[in-house]
């Protein structure tokens, strides 16, 4: 109605009703030949200006299933009304809160005790109440708890780089919340990268330390109307499978990926390639010097070029704090020491309340330095390994500190 009132065009996408979705989630038939042959759907929260009220006495006479929308706050009212109208206090009631969301909750109770049970369990809205049908036994629902169910994970990767990890978190049963803490921008002086690309053919190896390095290197090549032929006979190396994949997506063949997804692992892998070679290192403006120093110490010639820079996001700190207040966090994922620094600057001691997942020993070391040690660390510097580490922790602590449910949203104060 508001859209029509303001002449805003829209399209209606046919879907299923909340009642049907809730029944499917609870594995509860709304109708059945043996128990209930009718279904009535009513709202548990009527508008104040509405003249008529729900005829609970007429509802109670019917033997079919009753589904009540938005009935959490008025549970005492509608349960008392149905009991007063003649429904048995033992009538089964199934409540489904936040249906299909990662923090979905299902409780089974009775008409006589549902109001009290809702209050004790602190069932949040929106919720659907199904009255009068005995839930079917469902081994699938009992045994299929997802590894990250009930966890809200804060993803801090730059904008445009979180799609896959968000999908993976969702697939594992968690809820992902994306709040970029850094922006990826071109290097301060692009001329250095331009010059390196012009001379790329003269190097024995071109080493990419990150996906961002690949993206900015290839972007600069396209601007200069160059293709892979411009690299001549130079071999390409990538630190980590994600960097290798980024090269392949740009139609390059990656010649080397070290077993260890760190600069130190790359130096070890190159011991078999001989000495006295020329290396072009493509990395971040704030990149570490470990790889350059190790290669030079091994007798190689090295040119190190910044292809991009990371900088703190420009968003307001108060906005970020309001976001985590409204959507409390279980885990925060930190994928670089620079992101860890920005997380400490923005969230401060909020980090002490969360579980922290670190991508690498370098990030973990920075977290210790900042006073916020990591809860888990990935065994390999990949997002998949990071989620595996979180899952292992959840399994080990399932009885005491596991993500039984996503933290309840808090009321956000207005400015």
C-alpha positions in Angstrom: 0.0 0.0 0.0 2.7 2.6 0.8 4.4 1.8 -2.6 1.1 2.4 -4.4 0.4 5.5 -2.4 3.8 7.0 -3.4 3.5 5.8 -7.1 6.6 3.5 -6.8 6.6 0.7 -9.3 7.1 -2.8 -8.0 6.9 -6.5 -8.9 5.4 -9.2 -6.7 7.4 -12.5 -6.7 5.1 -15.4 -5.8 6.4 -17.4 -2.9 5.2 -19.6 0.0 3.4 -18.3 3.0 5.0 -18.0 6.4 2.7 -20.7 7.7 3.9 -23.1 5.1 7.6 -22.2 5.6 7.2 -22.7 9.4 5.4 -26.0 9.0 8.2 -27.2 6.7 10.9 -26.1 9.1 9.2 -27.9 12.1 8.3 -30.9 9.9 4.7 -30.4 11.0 1.8 -31.1 8.7 -0.8 -28.3 8.7 -3.5 -30.7 7.6 -3.8 -34.4 7.5 -6.6 -36.9 6.7 -6.4 -38.6 10.1 -6.1 -35.5 12.4 -6.9 -32.2 10.8 -8.7 -31.4 7.6 -8.9 -27.7 7.9 -6.5 -24.7 8.4 -7.2 -21.3 9.8 -4.6 -18.5 9.7 -5.1 -15.4 11.9 -2.9 -12.6 13.2 -2.0 -12.4 16.8 -1.4 -8.6 16.7 -4.4 -6.7 15.5 -4.4 -3.0 14.6 -5.7 -0.8 17.4 -8.1 1.0 15.1 -9.7 -2.3 13.9 -13.4 -2.4 14.8 -13.9 -6.2 15.0 -11.8 -8.7 17.0 -10.9 -12.3 16.4 -13.7 -14.7 17.3 -11.7 -17.2 19.4 -14.9 -19.0 20.5 -15.7 -19.9 16.9 -12.0 -20.8 16.3 -12.0 -23.2 19.2 -15.0 -25.1 17.9 -13.2 -26.1 14.8 -11.0 -29.2 15.0 -8.5 -28.0 12.4 -5.1 -26.4 12.7 -4.8 -22.8 13.8 -1.8 -20.8 12.7 -1.2 -17.4 14.4 1.1 -14.9 12.8 3.0 -12.3 14.9 1.8 -13.9 18.1 4.7 -13.7 20.5 3.9 -10.5 22.3 0.2 -11.5 22.5 0.7 -15.1 23.4 -0.9 -14.8 26.8 -4.0 -13.1 25.2 -4.7 -15.6 22.4 -3.9 -18.7 24.5 -6.2 -17.6 27.3 -8.9 -16.8 24.8 -8.7 -20.2 23.2 -8.6 -22.0 26.6 -11.6 -19.9 27.7 -13.5 -20.8 24.5 -13.0 -24.5 25.2 -9.7 -25.7 23.7 -7.9 -28.2 25.8 -4.8 -27.0 27.7 -2.9 -30.1 26.3 -3.4 -28.9 22.7 0.0 -29.1 21.0 1.6 -25.8 20.0 4.7 -25.5 17.8 6.4 -22.1 17.6 8.9 -21.3 14.9 10.9 -18.1 15.4 12.8 -16.3 12.6 12.0 -19.1 10.2 14.8 -20.1 7.7 17.3 -17.7 9.2 20.5 -19.1 10.8 19.2 -18.2 14.2 15.8 -20.0 13.6 14.4 -21.5 16.8 11.7 -24.1 17.2 9.9 -25.0 20.5 7.2 -27.5 21.1 4.8 -26.7 24.0 1.1 -26.8 24.8 -1.7 -24.3 24.8 -1.8 -24.2 28.5 1.9 -23.4 29.0 2.9 -21.7 25.7 2.8 -18.1 27.1 5.1 -19.1 30.0 7.4 -21.1 27.7 7.8 -18.3 25.2 8.7 -15.9 28.0 11.2 -18.3 29.6 12.8 -19.2 26.2 12.8 -15.5 25.2 11.5 -16.3 21.7 12.1 -13.3 19.4 9.7 -12.0 16.8 8.8 -12.7 14.1 7.3 -16.1 15.0 4.6 -18.3 13.8 2.5 -20.5 16.2 0.9 -23.7 14.9 -1.9 -25.0 17.2 -3.7 -28.3 17.1 -1.4 -30.6 15.2 1.1 -33.0 16.7 4.5 -32.6 15.1 5.8 -35.5 13.2 9.0 -37.2 14.4 11.9 -36.0 12.2 15.3 -37.7 12.5 16.6 -35.2 9.9 15.8 -32.2 12.0 17.2 -33.8 15.2 20.5 -34.9 13.7 21.3 -32.2 11.1 22.6 -29.3 13.2 25.0 -27.4 11.0 28.5 -26.7 12.3 28.1 -23.0 12.6 24.4 -22.9 13.4 23.6 -20.1 15.8 26.9 -18.2 15.1 27.0 -14.7 13.6 30.4 -14.2 12.0 31.7 -10.7 11.2 33.5 -10.7 7.9 36.0 -7.8 7.6 37.4 -8.2 4.1 37.3 -5.3 1.6 34.2 -4.5 -0.3 33.8 -6.8 -3.3 36.0 -9.6 -1.8 33.7 -11.2 0.7 31.1 -13.0 -1.6 32.7 -16.5 -1.4 33.4 -16.5 2.3 29.8 -15.3 3.0 28.4 -18.1 0.9 30.7 -20.6 2.7 29.5 -19.4 6.1 25.9 -19.6 5.1 26.4 -23.2 3.7 27.9 -24.2 7.0 24.8 -22.9 8.9 26.1 -19.6 10.2 25.0 -16.0 9.6 27.6 -13.7 7.9 27.7 -10.0 8.5 30.0 -8.0 6.3 31.6 -4.9 7.5 34.7 -3.9 5.5 37.5 -2.5 7.6 39.9 -1.6 4.8 39.7 -0.2 1.3 42.0 -1.4 -1.5 43.2 1.5 -3.6 46.0 1.9 -6.3 49.5 2.5 -5.1 50.4 6.1 -4.2 52.8 6.3 -7.2 51.5 4.1 -10.1 54.5 5.0 -12.3 56.6 2.4 -10.5 54.2 -0.4 -11.4 54.0 0.9 -15.0 57.7 0.8 -15.3 57.9 -2.7 -13.9 55.3 -4.0 -16.4 57.3 -2.5 -19.3 60.4 -4.4 -18.1 58.5 -7.5 -16.9 59.9 -9.6 -19.8 63.5 -9.2 -18.4 62.8 -11.0 -15.1 63.1 -14.7 -14.5 60.2 -14.7 -12.0 57.3 -12.5 -11.3 55.9 -13.2 -7.8 52.4 -12.2 -6.7 51.7 -12.2 -3.0 48.0 -11.6 -3.1 44.8 -11.5 -5.2 44.8 -7.7 -5.0 48.3 -7.6 -6.5 47.1 -9.7 -9.4 44.1 -7.5 -9.9 46.0 -4.2 -10.0 48.9 -5.6 -12.1 46.4 -6.9 -14.7 44.4 -3.7 -14.6 47.5 -1.7 -15.4 48.4 -4.1 -18.2 44.9 -3.6 -19.8 45.2 0.2 -19.5 48.5 -0.1 -21.4 46.8 -2.4 -24.0 49.2 -5.3 -23.1 48.4 -9.0 -22.9 50.4 -12.0 -21.4 52.8 -11.9 -24.3 54.3 -8.8 -22.7 55.8 -10.9 -19.9 58.0 -12.8 -22.3 59.5 -16.0 -20.8 59.1 -14.9 -17.1 57.7 -17.5 -14.9 54.8 -16.7 -12.5 54.6 -17.6 -8.9 51.7 -17.1 -6.5 51.6 -17.2 -2.7 48.4 -19.1 -1.8 45.7 -20.9 -3.9 43.5 -17.9 -4.1 46.3 -15.9 -5.7 46.9 -18.7 -8.2 43.2 -18.8 -9.0 43.2 -15.0 -9.6 46.1 -15.4 -12.1 44.3 -18.2 -13.9 41.2 -16.2 -14.2 43.3 -13.6 -16.0 44.4 -16.2 -18.5 47.9 -16.6 -16.9 49.6 -19.9 -16.1 51.0 -20.1 -12.6 54.3 -22.0 -12.5 54.8 -22.2 -8.7 52.7 -22.2 -5.6 54.6 -23.0 -2.4 53.3 -25.5 0.1 53.3 -22.9 2.8 51.1 -20.0 2.0 53.5 -17.4 3.4 56.5 -15.5 2.0 58.8 -17.8 4.0 57.4 -20.9 2.3 58.1 -19.4 -1.1 61.8 -18.8 -0.4 62.0 -22.5 0.7 60.3 -23.6 -2.5 62.8 -21.6 -4.7 65.9 -23.4 -3.3 65.4 -25.9 -6.1 65.3 -23.3 -8.9 68.9 -22.2 -8.8 70.6 -19.0 -7.8 71.4 -15.6 -9.4 67.9 -15.1 -10.9 66.0 -11.8 -11.3 62.7 -11.5 -9.3 59.9 -9.0 -9.6 57.8 -8.9 -6.5 54.2 -7.5 -6.8 52.8 -6.7 -3.4 51.1 -4.1 -1.2 52.5 -0.7 -0.3 52.7 -1.9 3.3 54.0 -5.3 2.3 56.5 -7.1 4.5 60.2 -7.2 3.4 60.7 -10.8 4.4 60.6 -12.2 0.9 62.9 -9.6 -0.6 65.5 -10.0 2.1 65.4 -13.8 1.9 65.8 -13.9 -1.8 68.6 -11.4 -1.8 70.3 -13.4 1.0 70.1 -16.4 -1.3 72.0 -14.5 -4.1 69.1 -13.3 -6.2 68.4 -9.9 -7.7 65.1 -8.5 -6.5 62.9 -5.6 -7.5 59.9 -5.0 -5.2 57.0 -3.0 -6.5 53.8 -1.8 -4.8 50.8 -2.4 -7.0 48.1 -1.3 -4.4 47.6 0.1 -1.0 45.3 -0.8 1.9 43.8 2.1 3.9 41.3 2.3 6.7 37.7 2.5 5.7 36.2 6.0 5.7 33.0 5.0 7.4 32.0 6.5 10.7 33.2 4.5 13.8 29.9 5.2 15.5 28.0 3.6 12.6 30.0 0.4 13.0 29.4 0.4 16.8 25.7 0.8 16.3 25.7 -2.0 13.8 27.4 -4.5 16.2 25.1 -3.3 19.0 22.0 -4.1 16.9 23.5 -7.4 15.5 25.8 -8.8 18.3 28.7 -10.8 17.0 29.9 -14.3 17.9 33.1 -14.5 15.8 35.2 -11.9 14.0 37.4 -13.0 11.1 40.7 -11.1 10.7 42.6 -11.8 7.5 45.6 -9.5 7.8 47.6 -7.7 10.4 46.4 -4.4 8.9 42.8 -5.4 9.3 43.5 -6.5 12.8 44.9 -3.0 13.6 41.8 -1.4 12.2 39.6 -3.8 14.1 41.3 -2.8 17.3 40.9 0.9 16.5 37.2 0.6 15.7 36.0 -2.0 18.2 38.5 -1.7 21.0 37.5 -3.9 24.0 34.5 -5.2 22.1 37.0 -7.7 20.8 37.4 -9.2 24.2 33.7 -10.2 24.1 34.1 -12.0 20.8 35.9 -15.0 19.5 38.7 -14.0 17.1 39.7 -16.1 14.1 43.1 -15.3 12.6 44.2 -16.2 9.1 48.0 -16.6 9.8 50.7 -16.6 12.4 51.6 -13.0 11.3 48.0 -11.8 12.0 48.0 -13.7 15.3 51.2 -12.1 16.4 49.8 -8.6 15.6 46.7 -9.5 17.7 48.9 -10.5 20.7 50.7 -7.2 20.3 47.4 -5.3 20.3 46.2 -7.2 23.4 43.5 -9.2 21.7 44.9 -12.8 21.2 43.2 -15.0 18.6 40.8 -17.7 19.7 41.8 -19.9 16.7 44.3 -19.7 13.8 43.9 -21.2 10.4 46.3 -24.1 9.7 46.7 -22.8 6.2 46.3 -19.2 5.2 43.0 -19.7 3.4 39.4 -18.8 4.2 38.3 -22.4 4.0 41.0 -23.3 6.6 39.9 -20.4 8.8 36.3 -21.7 8.8 37.5 -25.2 9.5 39.4 -23.9 12.6 36.2 -22.1 13.8 34.2 -25.4 13.4 36.8 -27.4 15.3 36.6 -24.9 18.2 32.8 -25.1 18.1 32.8 -28.9 18.3 35.3 -28.9 21.1 33.3 -26.3 23.1 29.8 -27.4 22.1 28.7 -28.3 25.6 29.7 -25.1 27.3 30.4 -22.2 24.9 29.1 -23.2 21.5 26.9 -21.1 19.3 23.6 -22.4 20.6 21.8 -19.4 19.3 22.8 -16.1 17.6 23.0 -13.3 20.1 19.8 -11.4 20.6 19.5 -8.1 18.9 19.5 -5.1 21.2 17.4 -2.0 20.9 19.5 0.6 19.2 19.4 4.1 20.8 18.5 6.9 18.5 20.9 9.8 18.1 
